[in-house]
Amino acid sequence: QVQLVESGGGLVQPGGSLRLSCAASRSIFSIRFMGWYRQAPGKERELVATIFVGGSRNYGDSVKGRFTISRDIVRNTIYLQMSSLKPEDTAVYYCKAGLGSERDEYWGQGTQVTVSS
């Protein structure tokens, strides 16, 4: 069992930057992977970035080179640093944690990111 709380969303102009945070209720070392996913209205939820307990990372093709996922073990928190934001990045961003099986996957409540001039 793990609870996830996202924060940091907001309104940003194209080309701007934003950092999202996801605080977990237990040690990140006890979580096999954590990640960020996003969903725009009328579209399916898609992978943004993941980080595994060993430190490996992967990114969705649409954000490679622009977004960076990182973690703070002391704070039980992962971050998503977003730069060079585009209107197409507008979506609700969700934090996800996996403990080792499909029954042990959890989602945060989501945080809205809007990229618009």
C-alpha positions in Angstrom: 0.0 0.0 0.0 1.3 3.5 -0.9 -0.3 6.9 -1.2 0.9 9.4 -3.8 0.4 13.1 -3.8 1.3 15.2 -6.9 1.9 18.9 -6.8 3.4 21.6 -9.0 1.0 21.8 -11.9 -0.2 25.1 -13.4 -0.4 27.4 -16.4 2.8 27.9 -18.4 3.6 29.7 -21.6 5.0 27.7 -24.5 8.8 27.3 -24.2 8.6 27.6 -20.4 9.5 25.2 -17.6 7.7 23.6 -14.7 8.6 21.0 -12.1 6.1 18.5 -10.8 6.5 16.6 -7.5 5.1 13.3 -6.3 5.5 12.5 -2.6 5.1 8.8 -1.6 4.0 7.5 1.8 6.8 5.0 2.1 10.4 4.6 1.2 11.2 4.8 -2.5 13.6 1.9 -1.9 10.5 -0.3 -1.2 8.8 0.6 -4.5 9.9 -1.3 -7.6 9.2 1.6 -10.0 7.6 5.1 -10.0 6.7 7.2 -12.9 4.7 9.9 -14.6 1.9 9.4 -17.0 -0.4 12.0 -18.6 -3.9 12.1 -20.1 -5.4 14.9 -22.3 -9.1 15.2 -22.8 -10.4 12.5 -25.3 -7.0 10.7 -25.4 -5.6 7.7 -23.8 -3.2 7.9 -20.8 0.4 7.7 -22.0 3.8 7.1 -20.5 5.9 10.2 -19.8 8.8 8.8 -17.7 9.7 6.1 -15.2 12.4 5.4 -12.7 13.1 2.0 -11.2 14.4 1.2 -7.7 17.9 0.6 -9.2 18.0 4.0 -10.7 17.3 3.2 -14.4 15.1 5.6 -16.3 13.1 5.6 -19.5 11.0 8.3 -21.3 8.2 8.5 -23.8 9.3 9.4 -27.3 7.4 12.7 -27.2 9.3 14.1 -24.2 12.8 12.8 -24.7 15.4 15.6 -24.4 12.9 17.9 -22.8 11.8 16.2 -19.5 13.9 14.7 -16.7 12.7 12.4 -14.0 14.6 12.4 -10.7 14.2 11.3 -7.1 15.0 12.4 -3.5 15.3 9.4 -1.3 15.2 11.4 2.0 11.9 13.1 1.0 10.4 9.9 -0.6 9.7 12.1 -3.6 10.1 11.9 -7.4 10.2 14.9 -9.6 9.5 15.7 -13.3 11.4 18.6 -14.6 9.7 19.8 -17.8 11.4 22.3 -20.2 10.7 23.6 -23.7 7.0 23.0 -23.0 4.6 22.8 -25.9 0.8 23.2 -26.1 0.7 19.5 -26.9 2.0 18.8 -23.3 -1.2 20.1 -21.9 -2.7 17.2 -19.8 -3.4 15.9 -16.4 -0.2 14.4 -15.1 -0.5 11.4 -12.8 2.1 9.8 -10.6 2.2 6.0 -10.5 3.9 3.5 -8.1 4.4 -0.2 -8.7 5.2 -2.6 -5.8 5.8 -5.7 -7.9 2.5 -7.0 -9.3 -0.6 -5.6 -11.1 -2.5 -5.8 -7.8 0.0 -3.5 -6.2 0.0 -0.6 -8.6 -1.2 2.8 -7.3 -2.0 6.2 -8.8 -2.0 9.7 -7.5 -4.9 12.1 -8.0 -3.3 14.0 -10.8 -2.2 17.6 -11.4 -3.2 19.8 -14.3 -0.5 21.2 -16.6 -1.7 23.8 -19.2 0.7 25.2 -21.8 -0.8 28.2 -23.5 -0.1 31.8 -24.4 
